[in-house]
Amino acid sequence: MADAVTIDDIRTAAGRIAATALATPLLSHPELDARVGGRVFLKCENLQRTGSFKFRGAMNAVSAVEPGARARGIVACSSGNHAQGIAEAARLFGVPATIVMPADAPAPKREGTARRGATVRLYDRTGEDRDAIAAELVAESGATLVHPFNHPHVIAGQGTIGLEIAAECARRDLAPDAILVPCSGGGLAAGIGVAAAALLPSAAVFVAEPAGFDDYGRSLAADAIESNAALGGSVCDALLAPRPGPIGFALNRRNLAGGVAADDDEALAAVAFAFETLRMVVEPGGAVGLAALLAGRIDAAGKTIVVVLSGGNIDPPVLDRALGRA
């Protein structure tokens, strides 16, 4: 599985999704640079179609399904961002989609998924097995399952972010020292890691995770897949996969430099910083890399750092909490 996704696969994905996915900007801000003592560039996937990077992988995966199979529908499991990406991709192809979502997923994510035409099947995150539910739906309908991260076409789609980072760095004559990537199951990090290894080999790629849900960092350190003890309880609702996906981990153990973590307070502080200083809306899971940077988990002094803001689908009460208005 170590070669399950290559730079050529990512380039193929870029061609598949070029007409639908947005090429998001790579932005900087002098106050952020001053705060950390280095040059920071934010890859703004919070501005992506459906509000997160997940549309890239979803669109690439659905595009790659043979048309006859695609007509039987798509099934996915997601806490919200992959759900909306799959729902939008299925809508664009005019095929049905059913998404297995936790009942405690933020309301905007549930509503956004249904608004795009998908059927939402809610489940109890702590008491039910979403994979078993999805398998039953696939058996009943003949639909195609698109896993949120343990899927080569999903990983390749997310890797198009790495292509864009590399192209923009080349245009600006930048040589990043590090790239910080929010991480749950590891598909985003795997795609960006493959692209960076090919195009930005001097950049160390780190995963950023919620404290207490740092299975990926622990897995990289142990060189073996480890799991989280808890299934819920972090404000970073988008980053609560129980363990790394094996396809992505085979890539990441080779391409990544390690992991960092930020706690809930740090994630909310990053959300507030993004809103108040950068004038951007970012959800806690999407801001966890920025949170780790602001908390000093990565030494940015005199360095050039790229931070992926992976999503902006924040529940309004969570934004209020971050801004001290709760």
Buried (B, 14 or more C-beta within 10 A) or exposed (E): EEEBBBBEBBBBBBEBBEEBBBBBEBBBBEEBBEBBEBBBBBBBBBBBBBBBBBBBBBBBBBBBBEEEEBBBBBBBBBBBBBBBBBBBBBBBBEBBBBBBBBEEBBEBBBEBBBEBBBBBBBBEBEEBEBEEBBBEBBEEBEBBBBBBBBBBBBBBBBBBBBBBBBEBBEEEEBEBBBBBBBBBBBBBBBBBBBBBBBBBEEBBBBBBBBBBBBBBBBBBEEEEBBEBEEBEEBBBBBBBBEBBBEBBBBBBBEBBEEBBBBBBEBBBBBBBBBBEEBEBBBBBBBBBBBBBBBBEBBBBEEBBBBBBBBBBBBBEEBBEBBEEEE
